[in-house]
């Protein structure tokens, strides 16, 4: 569909293709011998195949009879874009309480380089789609104190950890904790 993957995007596509073909064969892939010359990157391989969004998209596609790997990957990318834009909308509306500014934020997210360049480099979208949900759940948990926002935070953090390399999410969480310590040191 006019994609020219660069950077990590061809690796992500090959992981996705191998996982899709393994699911069709009735296997759960714990190692991908076709990517990076079969180099065993155990942590990365295990985390990518553990991604709940990827697994749900592949399983539902297979159950619906979709055999086209590119179509299934396009559905996965579309779901990530949808999650990113809805997450930005909810985050902005939780901060401002103005639907107009939330719509503007969602439009900015929709036309941002993260979404616009996904045909070249989808890794940015894979990395960033859960961040608005993490911030949204933290914001509403501290505003309202409901347990459901902690559950949402857990789901968003798990999705962020399983989306790409495990190491990529740790600096973000470290700076989030550091920010909380700096700004809320008097109430801790």
N, C-alpha and C positions, 0 to 999 in steps of 0.2 A: 504493500500500500504506500509506496513512495518513501519508505524508511531507509535511512543511511546511517546505521548504528556505528558509533565511534566510542572510544574509551572503554569503559566497562560494559557498555550496552551489548556488544556481541557476546561477552561472557554470560551476562544475565539471560540473554536469549537462548544460548546453548544450554544453560542449566534448566531453563524452563522447558525447552524442547525435550531434553533427556528425561526430565521428570514427567512430562506429559506422556511420552512413549512408554515409560516404565509403568505408569498407572494403567495405560491401555493393556499392557501385558499382564497386569495383576500384581505388579511388584511395587514395593516402596523403596525408592533409591536412597541408599545411605552413602553412596560414593559415585561420582561421575567420572568414568574413565575417559570420556571423550573431550573433556575440557582441560585446558592448560597441560596438554600432553599426558593426562592421567595423573598429574601431581596430586597426592593425597592431602588436600587442605581440609582436614576433618572438621574443624570448627565451622568454617564457612559453609562447607557442604551440608553439614547437619542443620545449620541454622536456616539456610535457604530452603531446604526441603521441609522444614518445620513451619514455614510461613503459613498461617491459617488462611489468608486471603488467596494465596496461590493455590493451596490445596482445595479450597472450596470451589474456586473457578474451574480448576481442572476436573474435579469430580462431577460437578454439575454439568460441565460441557460434555463429558463422556456419557453421563446418564441421558443427556438430551440428544446424543448421537453426533455431536460435533467431532469430526476427525481432523480438522484443519488446525494445525498448531499455531499458525500465524493469526487466525481468527481468534483462537482462545487467548493468545498473548495480547491481542488488541483489546479484548474484553477485560483482561486483567489491568491493562494500562488505563482503560476508560474508568474502571472502578477506582483506581488510585486517584485519577483526576477528580472524580466525583467526591471521594472522601476528602481530598485536599481542599476543594472549593467549599464544600459544606462545612468543613472544620474551620476554615477562615471566617465564614459567615457567622457561625455560632460563637467563635471567639470574639469577634468584633462586637456582636450584639450583646455579649455578656459584659464586655468592658464599657460600652457606650450607652446601651439601652435605646439606641436609635436604629430602626430597621433600614433607614436610608443609607446610613454610613456602613452598615453591615452588607447591604447590597453592593455598595461601591467597593468595599474590601473584597467581596467575593468576585466581582468583576475584575479587580486588579489581580487577584489570584488566578482567575481563569486565563487572563491574557499575559501572565507573567512569563518570564523565561523558563521557569520550572516546568510549566505546562507546554509552552510554545515549542520548546526545543526537545520535547520527549521523543520525537521521531529520530533524533540524532543521539541523544544521551538520556536514557530513561533513569539512570542512577540517581539523578537529583530528585526526581519525583518519588522514587522508591525510598530515598532517605528522608524526604521532607513531609510526606503526606500525613504522618502521625503526629508531628510537632504541634499543629493547631489543636488537635484533640487532647494532647497532654496538657497544654496551657489552659484550654477550656475547662477540663475536668478539675484542674487545680484551682482555677479562679472560682468556679461555682462551689467547690467543696469548702473553700475558705469563706465564701459569702453565705452559703446556706447550711453547711455542715451535714448534708445528706450522705448516707453511705453509698448510694448509687453512683455518686461522682467518684468515689474511691474505686468502685468496680470499673467504671469507665477509664479511670487512670491506669488501672492494672491492665485492662485490655489494650489501651493505646501504647503503654510501655512494652508489653509483650509483642505487639505488632511491630513496634519500632526496632526491638531487638532481633526479631526474626526476619525482618525485611531485607537487611543487607548484612554487612559484616558486623559482628558483635561489638567490635572495638569502636565503630563509628558512633554508636549511641552513647557510649560512656562519657566522652567529653561533654556532650550536651547535658547529660544528667548531672555531671560534676559541676558544670557552670550553673545549672538550675539550683542545686543545693547551695553552692557558694553565694548565689544571688539571694537566696532565702536567708542565709546566715547574715549577710551584710545588711539587708533591708529590715529584717525582723529580729535582730540580735537582742533588742530590749524585751521582746515578748517571749523569747525562747527560754 
